[in-house]
Amino acid sequence: MFKDPFMHYISYQGKSILASKGTPLLMKKWTYYFVNLWKCHFYLWSQPGRICINQLYNHSLALLGYLSSARLNPSMVRSQMLENSFIIDNPINKFDTLVPIVPLIGSLAKARFCNVLGHPISKAVWTDLSDSDIVVRFGRICRNISHYYSGSSQKKSLYRIKYILRLSCART
């Protein structure tokens, strides 16, 4: 009846997240149990009406700087038995972690690496530095962003951020 009876609890930025592969009925039961636990044992009042149960198939979740979602990813497998060949279409669930490109471009624009549209501009404050210092600073920023967002399942956004930083470095 239950795919994954284990509950995963995350608390982040004042929000509590329960995750499970269970059915919506199971999630409703668990939220009821958690509300009663918080109310009776920790004397924390919560409003059960404000608790939302969202399936990751329909909603994405912003957590730790990533946009996380689960989507059905059809995979094609070709099998061949002697003379006959056939294609088996197996849909599997894939958990996606996406780089939030719009907030990152906003942050880069605020730091004057690009404009609000994401077009790289020179870093005028750093023009007095030597070329090696400029390259080291841009390299450090690019490396930190790459290390933090290297777990992303879609690298295109990460490559775009790297492109903005590299071109901004070249223009400086």
CNS distance restraints for C-alpha pairs under 8 A (distance, minus, plus):
assign (resid   2 and name CA) (resid  21 and name CA) 7.86 0.50 0.50
assign (resid   2 and name CA) (resid  22 and name CA) 5.60 0.50 0.50
assign (resid   2 and name CA) (resid  23 and name CA) 7.14 0.50 0.50
assign (resid   3 and name CA) (resid  21 and name CA) 5.89 0.50 0.50
assign (resid   3 and name CA) (resid  22 and name CA) 5.67 0.50 0.50
assign (resid   4 and name CA) (resid  20 and name CA) 6.43 0.50 0.50
assign (resid   4 and name CA) (resid  21 and name CA) 5.12 0.50 0.50
assign (resid   4 and name CA) (resid  22 and name CA) 5.74 0.50 0.50
assign (resid   5 and name CA) (resid  20 and name CA) 7.15 0.50 0.50
assign (resid   5 and name CA) (resid  21 and name CA) 7.45 0.50 0.50
assign (resid   5 and name CA) (resid  22 and name CA) 6.47 0.50 0.50
assign (resid   6 and name CA) (resid  20 and name CA) 6.48 0.50 0.50
assign (resid   7 and name CA) (resid  18 and name CA) 6.55 0.50 0.50
assign (resid   7 and name CA) (resid  19 and name CA) 5.81 0.50 0.50
assign (resid   7 and name CA) (resid  20 and name CA) 5.19 0.50 0.50
assign (resid   8 and name CA) (resid  17 and name CA) 7.96 0.50 0.50
assign (resid   8 and name CA) (resid  18 and name CA) 5.57 0.50 0.50
assign (resid   8 and name CA) (resid  19 and name CA) 4.94 0.50 0.50
assign (resid   8 and name CA) (resid  20 and name CA) 6.38 0.50 0.50
assign (resid   9 and name CA) (resid  16 and name CA) 7.19 0.50 0.50
assign (resid   9 and name CA) (resid  17 and name CA) 5.73 0.50 0.50
assign (resid   9 and name CA) (resid  18 and name CA) 4.72 0.50 0.50
assign (resid   9 and name CA) (resid  19 and name CA) 6.50 0.50 0.50
assign (resid  10 and name CA) (resid  16 and name CA) 5.73 0.50 0.50
assign (resid  10 and name CA) (resid  17 and name CA) 4.97 0.50 0.50
assign (resid  10 and name CA) (resid  18 and name CA) 6.46 0.50 0.50
assign (resid  11 and name CA) (resid  15 and name CA) 5.66 0.50 0.50
assign (resid  11 and name CA) (resid  16 and name CA) 4.42 0.50 0.50
assign (resid  11 and name CA) (resid  17 and name CA) 6.16 0.50 0.50
assign (resid  12 and name CA) (resid  16 and name CA) 6.44 0.50 0.50
assign (resid  12 and name CA) (resid  17 and name CA) 7.93 0.50 0.50
assign (resid  12 and name CA) (resid  63 and name CA) 7.53 0.50 0.50
assign (resid  12 and name CA) (resid  64 and name CA) 7.99 0.50 0.50
assign (resid  20 and name CA) (resid  27 and name CA) 7.65 0.50 0.50
assign (resid  22 and name CA) (resid  26 and name CA) 5.97 0.50 0.50
assign (resid  22 and name CA) (resid  27 and name CA) 6.84 0.50 0.50
assign (resid  23 and name CA) (resid  27 and name CA) 6.47 0.50 0.50
assign (resid  24 and name CA) (resid  28 and name CA) 6.20 0.50 0.50
assign (resid  24 and name CA) (resid  53 and name CA) 7.56 0.50 0.50
assign (resid  25 and name CA) (resid  29 and name CA) 6.35 0.50 0.50
assign (resid  26 and name CA) (resid  30 and name CA) 6.25 0.50 0.50
assign (resid  27 and name CA) (resid  31 and name CA) 6.14 0.50 0.50
assign (resid  27 and name CA) (resid  53 and name CA) 7.34 0.50 0.50
assign (resid  28 and name CA) (resid  32 and name CA) 6.21 0.50 0.50
assign (resid  28 and name CA) (resid  53 and name CA) 7.74 0.50 0.50
assign (resid  29 and name CA) (resid  33 and name CA) 6.26 0.50 0.50
assign (resid  30 and name CA) (resid  34 and name CA) 6.10 0.50 0.50
assign (resid  31 and name CA) (resid  35 and name CA) 6.04 0.50 0.50
assign (resid  31 and name CA) (resid  51 and name CA) 7.86 0.50 0.50
assign (resid  32 and name CA) (resid  36 and name CA) 6.28 0.50 0.50
assign (resid  32 and name CA) (resid  48 and name CA) 7.86 0.50 0.50
assign (resid  33 and name CA) (resid  37 and name CA) 6.05 0.50 0.50
assign (resid  34 and name CA) (resid  38 and name CA) 6.05 0.50 0.50
assign (resid  35 and name CA) (resid  39 and name CA) 6.04 0.50 0.50
assign (resid  35 and name CA) (resid  46 and name CA) 6.70 0.50 0.50
assign (resid  35 and name CA) (resid  48 and name CA) 7.07 0.50 0.50
assign (resid  36 and name CA) (resid  40 and name CA) 5.80 0.50 0.50
assign (resid  37 and name CA) (resid  41 and name CA) 5.60 0.50 0.50
assign (resid  37 and name CA) (resid  42 and name CA) 7.09 0.50 0.50
assign (resid  38 and name CA) (resid  42 and name CA) 5.00 0.50 0.50
assign (resid  38 and name CA) (resid  43 and name CA) 6.14 0.50 0.50
assign (resid  38 and name CA) (resid  44 and name CA) 5.22 0.50 0.50
assign (resid  38 and name CA) (resid  45 and name CA) 7.09 0.50 0.50
assign (resid  38 and name CA) (resid  46 and name CA) 7.83 0.50 0.50
assign (resid  39 and name CA) (resid  43 and name CA) 4.72 0.50 0.50
assign (resid  39 and name CA) (resid  44 and name CA) 4.90 0.50 0.50
assign (resid  39 and name CA) (resid  45 and name CA) 5.54 0.50 0.50
assign (resid  39 and name CA) (resid  46 and name CA) 7.39 0.50 0.50
assign (resid  40 and name CA) (resid  44 and name CA) 7.81 0.50 0.50
assign (resid  47 and name CA) (resid  51 and name CA) 7.17 0.50 0.50
assign (resid  54 and name CA) (resid  58 and name CA) 7.39 0.50 0.50
assign (resid  54 and name CA) (resid  59 and name CA) 6.44 0.50 0.50
assign (resid  55 and name CA) (resid  59 and name CA) 6.23 0.50 0.50
assign (resid  56 and name CA) (resid  60 and name CA) 5.85 0.50 0.50
assign (resid  56 and name CA) (resid  61 and name CA) 7.42 0.50 0.50
assign (resid  56 and name CA) (resid  68 and name CA) 7.95 0.50 0.50
assign (resid  56 and name CA) (resid  69 and name CA) 5.13 0.50 0.50
assign (resid  56 and name CA) (resid  70 and name CA) 5.15 0.50 0.50
assign (resid  56 and name CA) (resid  71 and name CA) 7.55 0.50 0.50
assign (resid  57 and name CA) (resid  69 and name CA) 6.53 0.50 0.50
assign (resid  57 and name CA) (resid  70 and name CA) 5.16 0.50 0.50
assign (resid  57 and name CA) (resid  71 and name CA) 5.37 0.50 0.50
assign (resid  57 and name CA) (resid  72 and name CA) 7.72 0.50 0.50
assign (resid  59 and name CA) (resid  69 and name CA) 6.75 0.50 0.50
assign (resid  60 and name CA) (resid  67 and name CA) 6.11 0.50 0.50
assign (resid  60 and name CA) (resid  68 and name CA) 5.41 0.50 0.50
assign (resid  60 and name CA) (resid  69 and name CA) 4.64 0.50 0.50
assign (resid  60 and name CA) (resid  70 and name CA) 7.84 0.50 0.50
assign (resid  61 and name CA) (resid  66 and name CA) 7.99 0.50 0.50
assign (resid  61 and name CA) (resid  67 and name CA) 5.47 0.50 0.50
assign (resid  61 and name CA) (resid  68 and name CA) 4.98 0.50 0.50
assign (resid  61 and name CA) (resid  69 and name CA) 6.32 0.50 0.50
assign (resid  62 and name CA) (resid  66 and name CA) 5.69 0.50 0.50
assign (resid  62 and name CA) (resid  67 and name CA) 4.55 0.50 0.50
assign (resid  62 and name CA) (resid  68 and name CA) 6.26 0.50 0.50
assign (resid  63 and name CA) (resid  67 and name CA) 6.46 0.50 0.50
assign (resid  63 and name CA) (resid  68 and name CA) 7.17 0.50 0.50
assign (resid  65 and name CA) (resid  99 and name CA) 7.47 0.50 0.50
assign (resid  65 and name CA) (resid 100 and name CA) 7.15 0.50 0.50
assign (resid  66 and name CA) (resid  97 and name CA) 5.96 0.50 0.50
assign (resid  66 and name CA) (resid  98 and name CA) 5.63 0.50 0.50
assign (resid  66 and name CA) (resid  99 and name CA) 5.43 0.50 0.50
assign (resid  66 and name CA) (resid 100 and name CA) 6.13 0.50 0.50
assign (resid  66 and name CA) (resid 149 and name CA) 7.92 0.50 0.50
assign (resid  66 and name CA) (resid 152 and name CA) 7.84 0.50 0.50
assign (resid  67 and name CA) (resid  97 and name CA) 5.62 0.50 0.50
assign (resid  67 and name CA) (resid  98 and name CA) 4.98 0.50 0.50
assign (resid  67 and name CA) (resid  99 and name CA) 6.42 0.50 0.50
assign (resid  67 and name CA) (resid 100 and name CA) 6.21 0.50 0.50
assign (resid  68 and name CA) (resid  95 and name CA) 7.26 0.50 0.50
assign (resid  68 and name CA) (resid  96 and name CA) 5.61 0.50 0.50
assign (resid  68 and name CA) (resid  97 and name CA) 4.46 0.50 0.50
assign (resid  68 and name CA) (resid  98 and name CA) 6.20 0.50 0.50
assign (resid  69 and name CA) (resid  95 and name CA) 5.94 0.50 0.50
assign (resid  69 and name CA) (resid  96 and name CA) 5.25 0.50 0.50
assign (resid  69 and name CA) (resid  97 and name CA) 6.59 0.50 0.50
assign (resid  70 and name CA) (resid  93 and name CA) 6.60 0.50 0.50
assign (resid  70 and name CA) (resid  94 and name CA) 5.64 0.50 0.50
assign (resid  70 and name CA) (resid  95 and name CA) 4.38 0.50 0.50
assign (resid  70 and name CA) (resid  96 and name CA) 5.79 0.50 0.50
assign (resid  71 and name CA) (resid  93 and name CA) 5.79 0.50 0.50
assign (resid  71 and name CA) (resid  94 and name CA) 5.51 0.50 0.50
assign (resid  71 and name CA) (resid  95 and name CA) 6.53 0.50 0.50
assign (resid  71 and name CA) (resid  96 and name CA) 7.33 0.50 0.50
assign (resid  72 and name CA) (resid  91 and name CA) 6.20 0.50 0.50
assign (resid  72 and name CA) (resid  92 and name CA) 5.71 0.50 0.50
assign (resid  72 and name CA) (resid  93 and name CA) 4.68 0.50 0.50
assign (resid  72 and name CA) (resid  94 and name CA) 6.14 0.50 0.50
assign (resid  73 and name CA) (resid  91 and name CA) 5.63 0.50 0.50
assign (resid  73 and name CA) (resid  92 and name CA) 5.42 0.50 0.50
assign (resid  73 and name CA) (resid  93 and name CA) 5.96 0.50 0.50
assign (resid  73 and name CA) (resid  94 and name CA) 6.05 0.50 0.50
assign (resid  74 and name CA) (resid  89 and name CA) 6.62 0.50 0.50
assign (resid  74 and name CA) (resid  90 and name CA) 5.83 0.50 0.50
assign (resid  74 and name CA) (resid  91 and name CA) 4.05 0.50 0.50
assign (resid  74 and name CA) (resid  92 and name CA) 6.11 0.50 0.50
assign (resid  75 and name CA) (resid  89 and name CA) 5.98 0.50 0.50
assign (resid  75 and name CA) (resid  90 and name CA) 5.48 0.50 0.50
assign (resid  75 and name CA) (resid  91 and name CA) 5.93 0.50 0.50
assign (resid  75 and name CA) (resid  92 and name CA) 7.19 0.50 0.50
assign (resid  76 and name CA) (resid  87 and name CA) 6.71 0.50 0.50
assign (resid  76 and name CA) (resid  88 and name CA) 6.01 0.50 0.50
assign (resid  76 and name CA) (resid  89 and name CA) 4.87 0.50 0.50
assign (resid  76 and name CA) (resid  90 and name CA) 6.48 0.50 0.50
assign (resid  77 and name CA) (resid  87 and name CA) 5.80 0.50 0.50
assign (resid  77 and name CA) (resid  88 and name CA) 5.22 0.50 0.50
assign (resid  77 and name CA) (resid  89 and name CA) 6.40 0.50 0.50
assign (resid  77 and name CA) (resid  90 and name CA) 7.56 0.50 0.50
assign (resid  78 and name CA) (resid  85 and name CA) 7.23 0.50 0.50
assign (resid  78 and name CA) (resid  86 and name CA) 6.06 0.50 0.50
assign (resid  78 and name CA) (resid  87 and name CA) 4.56 0.50 0.50
assign (resid  78 and name CA) (resid  88 and name CA) 6.24 0.50 0.50
assign (resid  79 and name CA) (resid  85 and name CA) 5.79 0.50 0.50
assign (resid  79 and name CA) (resid  86 and name CA) 5.62 0.50 0.50
assign (resid  79 and name CA) (resid  87 and name CA) 6.16 0.50 0.50
assign (resid  79 and name CA) (resid  88 and name CA) 7.31 0.50 0.50
assign (resid  80 and name CA) (resid  84 and name CA) 5.89 0.50 0.50
assign (resid  80 and name CA) (resid  85 and name CA) 4.13 0.50 0.50
assign (resid  80 and name CA) (resid  86 and name CA) 6.34 0.50 0.50
assign (resid  81 and name CA) (resid  85 and name CA) 6.14 0.50 0.50
assign (resid  96 and name CA) (resid 152 and name CA) 7.38 0.50 0.50
assign (resid  96 and name CA) (resid 153 and name CA) 5.66 0.50 0.50
assign (resid  96 and name CA) (resid 154 and name CA) 7.77 0.50 0.50
assign (resid  97 and name CA) (resid 151 and name CA) 7.26 0.50 0.50
assign (resid  97 and name CA) (resid 152 and name CA) 4.97 0.50 0.50
assign (resid  97 and name CA) (resid 153 and name CA) 5.48 0.50 0.50
assign (resid  97 and name CA) (resid 154 and name CA) 7.42 0.50 0.50
assign (resid  98 and name CA) (resid 152 and name CA) 5.37 0.50 0.50
assign (resid  98 and name CA) (resid 153 and name CA) 6.33 0.50 0.50
assign (resid  98 and name CA) (resid 154 and name CA) 6.10 0.50 0.50
assign (resid  99 and name CA) (resid 149 and name CA) 6.72 0.50 0.50
assign (resid  99 and name CA) (resid 152 and name CA) 6.30 0.50 0.50
assign (resid  99 and name CA) (resid 154 and name CA) 7.63 0.50 0.50
assign (resid  99 and name CA) (resid 157 and name CA) 6.20 0.50 0.50
assign (resid  99 and name CA) (resid 158 and name CA) 6.80 0.50 0.50
assign (resid 100 and name CA) (resid 104 and name CA) 6.45 0.50 0.50
assign (resid 100 and name CA) (resid 157 and name CA) 7.95 0.50 0.50
assign (resid 101 and name CA) (resid 105 and name CA) 6.07 0.50 0.50
assign (resid 101 and name CA) (resid 157 and name CA) 6.06 0.50 0.50
assign (resid 101 and name CA) (resid 161 and name CA) 7.91 0.50 0.50
assign (resid 102 and name CA) (resid 106 and name CA) 6.17 0.50 0.50
assign (resid 103 and name CA) (resid 107 and name CA) 6.18 0.50 0.50
assign (resid 104 and name CA) (resid 108 and name CA) 6.20 0.50 0.50
assign (resid 104 and name CA) (resid 161 and name CA) 7.87 0.50 0.50
assign (resid 105 and name CA) (resid 109 and name CA) 6.00 0.50 0.50
assign (resid 105 and name CA) (resid 114 and name CA) 7.64 0.50 0.50
assign (resid 105 and name CA) (resid 116 and name CA) 6.89 0.50 0.50
assign (resid 105 and name CA) (resid 117 and name CA) 7.73 0.50 0.50
assign (resid 105 and name CA) (resid 118 and name CA) 5.87 0.50 0.50
assign (resid 105 and name CA) (resid 161 and name CA) 7.49 0.50 0.50
assign (resid 106 and name CA) (resid 110 and name CA) 6.13 0.50 0.50
assign (resid 106 and name CA) (resid 116 and name CA) 6.17 0.50 0.50
assign (resid 107 and name CA) (resid 111 and name CA) 6.27 0.50 0.50
assign (resid 108 and name CA) (resid 112 and name CA) 6.14 0.50 0.50
assign (resid 108 and name CA) (resid 113 and name CA) 5.27 0.50 0.50
assign (resid 108 and name CA) (resid 114 and name CA) 6.04 0.50 0.50
assign (resid 108 and name CA) (resid 115 and name CA) 7.98 0.50 0.50
assign (resid 109 and name CA) (resid 113 and name CA) 5.66 0.50 0.50
assign (resid 109 and name CA) (resid 114 and name CA) 4.78 0.50 0.50
assign (resid 109 and name CA) (resid 115 and name CA) 5.00 0.50 0.50
assign (resid 109 and name CA) (resid 116 and name CA) 5.47 0.50 0.50
assign (resid 109 and name CA) (resid 118 and name CA) 7.30 0.50 0.50
assign (resid 112 and name CA) (resid 121 and name CA) 7.27 0.50 0.50
assign (resid 112 and name CA) (resid 122 and name CA) 7.88 0.50 0.50
assign (resid 112 and name CA) (resid 123 and name CA) 6.37 0.50 0.50
assign (resid 113 and name CA) (resid 120 and name CA) 5.98 0.50 0.50
assign (resid 113 and name CA) (resid 121 and name CA) 5.68 0.50 0.50
assign (resid 113 and name CA) (resid 122 and name CA) 6.58 0.50 0.50
assign (resid 113 and name CA) (resid 123 and name CA) 6.00 0.50 0.50
assign (resid 113 and name CA) (resid 164 and name CA) 7.43 0.50 0.50
assign (resid 113 and name CA) (resid 165 and name CA) 6.85 0.50 0.50
assign (resid 113 and name CA) (resid 168 and name CA) 6.03 0.50 0.50
assign (resid 114 and name CA) (resid 118 and name CA) 5.44 0.50 0.50
assign (resid 114 and name CA) (resid 119 and name CA) 5.18 0.50 0.50
assign (resid 114 and name CA) (resid 120 and name CA) 4.04 0.50 0.50
assign (resid 114 and name CA) (resid 121 and name CA) 4.88 0.50 0.50
assign (resid 114 and name CA) (resid 122 and name CA) 7.77 0.50 0.50
assign (resid 114 and name CA) (resid 164 and name CA) 6.96 0.50 0.50
assign (resid 114 and name CA) (resid 168 and name CA) 7.23 0.50 0.50
assign (resid 115 and name CA) (resid 119 and name CA) 5.50 0.50 0.50
assign (resid 115 and name CA) (resid 120 and name CA) 6.60 0.50 0.50
assign (resid 115 and name CA) (resid 121 and name CA) 6.94 0.50 0.50
assign (resid 118 and name CA) (resid 164 and name CA) 7.12 0.50 0.50
assign (resid 119 and name CA) (resid 164 and name CA) 6.93 0.50 0.50
assign (resid 120 and name CA) (resid 164 and name CA) 5.16 0.50 0.50
assign (resid 120 and name CA) (resid 165 and name CA) 7.19 0.50 0.50
assign (resid 120 and name CA) (resid 167 and name CA) 6.07 0.50 0.50
assign (resid 120 and name CA) (resid 168 and name CA) 5.05 0.50 0.50
assign (resid 121 and name CA) (resid 167 and name CA) 7.72 0.50 0.50
assign (resid 121 and name CA) (resid 168 and name CA) 5.24 0.50 0.50
assign (resid 121 and name CA) (resid 171 and name CA) 6.76 0.50 0.50
assign (resid 121 and name CA) (resid 172 and name CA) 7.97 0.50 0.50
assign (resid 122 and name CA) (resid 168 and name CA) 5.04 0.50 0.50
assign (resid 122 and name CA) (resid 169 and name CA) 6.86 0.50 0.50
assign (resid 122 and name CA) (resid 170 and name CA) 7.80 0.50 0.50
assign (resid 122 and name CA) (resid 171 and name CA) 4.90 0.50 0.50
assign (resid 122 and name CA) (resid 172 and name CA) 4.55 0.50 0.50
assign (resid 123 and name CA) (resid 127 and name CA) 7.01 0.50 0.50
assign (resid 123 and name CA) (resid 168 and name CA) 6.79 0.50 0.50
assign (resid 123 and name CA) (resid 169 and name CA) 7.51 0.50 0.50
assign (resid 123 and name CA) (resid 171 and name CA) 7.79 0.50 0.50
assign (resid 123 and name CA) (resid 172 and name CA) 5.54 0.50 0.50
assign (resid 124 and name CA) (resid 172 and name CA) 6.85 0.50 0.50
assign (resid 126 and name CA) (resid 134 and name CA) 6.84 0.50 0.50
assign (resid 126 and name CA) (resid 172 and name CA) 7.21 0.50 0.50
assign (resid 127 and name CA) (resid 172 and name CA) 6.16 0.50 0.50
assign (resid 129 and name CA) (resid 133 and name CA) 6.14 0.50 0.50
assign (resid 129 and name CA) (resid 134 and name CA) 6.39 0.50 0.50
assign (resid 130 and name CA) (resid 134 and name CA) 6.38 0.50 0.50
assign (resid 131 and name CA) (resid 135 and name CA) 6.23 0.50 0.50
assign (resid 132 and name CA) (resid 136 and name CA) 6.07 0.50 0.50
assign (resid 133 and name CA) (resid 137 and name CA) 6.15 0.50 0.50
assign (resid 134 and name CA) (resid 138 and name CA) 6.21 0.50 0.50
assign (resid 134 and name CA) (resid 169 and name CA) 7.10 0.50 0.50
assign (resid 134 and name CA) (resid 172 and name CA) 7.83 0.50 0.50
assign (resid 135 and name CA) (resid 139 and name CA) 5.86 0.50 0.50
assign (resid 135 and name CA) (resid 169 and name CA) 6.84 0.50 0.50
assign (resid 136 and name CA) (resid 140 and name CA) 6.10 0.50 0.50
assign (resid 137 and name CA) (resid 141 and name CA) 6.37 0.50 0.50
assign (resid 138 and name CA) (resid 142 and name CA) 6.05 0.50 0.50
assign (resid 138 and name CA) (resid 165 and name CA) 6.81 0.50 0.50
assign (resid 138 and name CA) (resid 166 and name CA) 7.51 0.50 0.50
assign (resid 138 and name CA) (resid 169 and name CA) 6.38 0.50 0.50
assign (resid 139 and name CA) (resid 143 and name CA) 5.91 0.50 0.50
assign (resid 140 and name CA) (resid 144 and name CA) 6.12 0.50 0.50
assign (resid 141 and name CA) (resid 145 and name CA) 6.30 0.50 0.50
assign (resid 142 and name CA) (resid 146 and name CA) 6.05 0.50 0.50
assign (resid 142 and name CA) (resid 162 and name CA) 6.29 0.50 0.50
assign (resid 142 and name CA) (resid 165 and name CA) 6.84 0.50 0.50
assign (resid 143 and name CA) (resid 147 and name CA) 6.02 0.50 0.50
assign (resid 144 and name CA) (resid 148 and name CA) 6.18 0.50 0.50
assign (resid 145 and name CA) (resid 149 and name CA) 6.04 0.50 0.50
assign (resid 146 and name CA) (resid 150 and name CA) 5.44 0.50 0.50
assign (resid 146 and name CA) (resid 158 and name CA) 7.25 0.50 0.50
assign (resid 149 and name CA) (resid 158 and name CA) 7.20 0.50 0.50
assign (resid 150 and name CA) (resid 155 and name CA) 7.95 0.50 0.50
assign (resid 154 and name CA) (resid 158 and name CA) 7.90 0.50 0.50
assign (resid 155 and name CA) (resid 159 and name CA) 6.14 0.50 0.50
assign (resid 156 and name CA) (resid 160 and name CA) 6.28 0.50 0.50
assign (resid 157 and name CA) (resid 161 and name CA) 6.44 0.50 0.50
assign (resid 158 and name CA) (resid 162 and name CA) 6.31 0.50 0.50
assign (resid 159 and name CA) (resid 163 and name CA) 6.05 0.50 0.50
assign (resid 160 and name CA) (resid 164 and name CA) 6.30 0.50 0.50
assign (resid 161 and name CA) (resid 165 and name CA) 6.35 0.50 0.50
assign (resid 162 and name CA) (resid 166 and name CA) 6.06 0.50 0.50
assign (resid 163 and name CA) (resid 167 and name CA) 6.05 0.50 0.50
assign (resid 164 and name CA) (resid 168 and name CA) 5.99 0.50 0.50
assign (resid 165 and name CA) (resid 169 and name CA) 6.06 0.50 0.50
assign (resid 166 and name CA) (resid 170 and name CA) 6.22 0.50 0.50
assign (resid 167 and name CA) (resid 171 and name CA) 6.15 0.50 0.50
assign (resid 168 and name CA) (resid 172 and name CA) 6.21 0.50 0.50
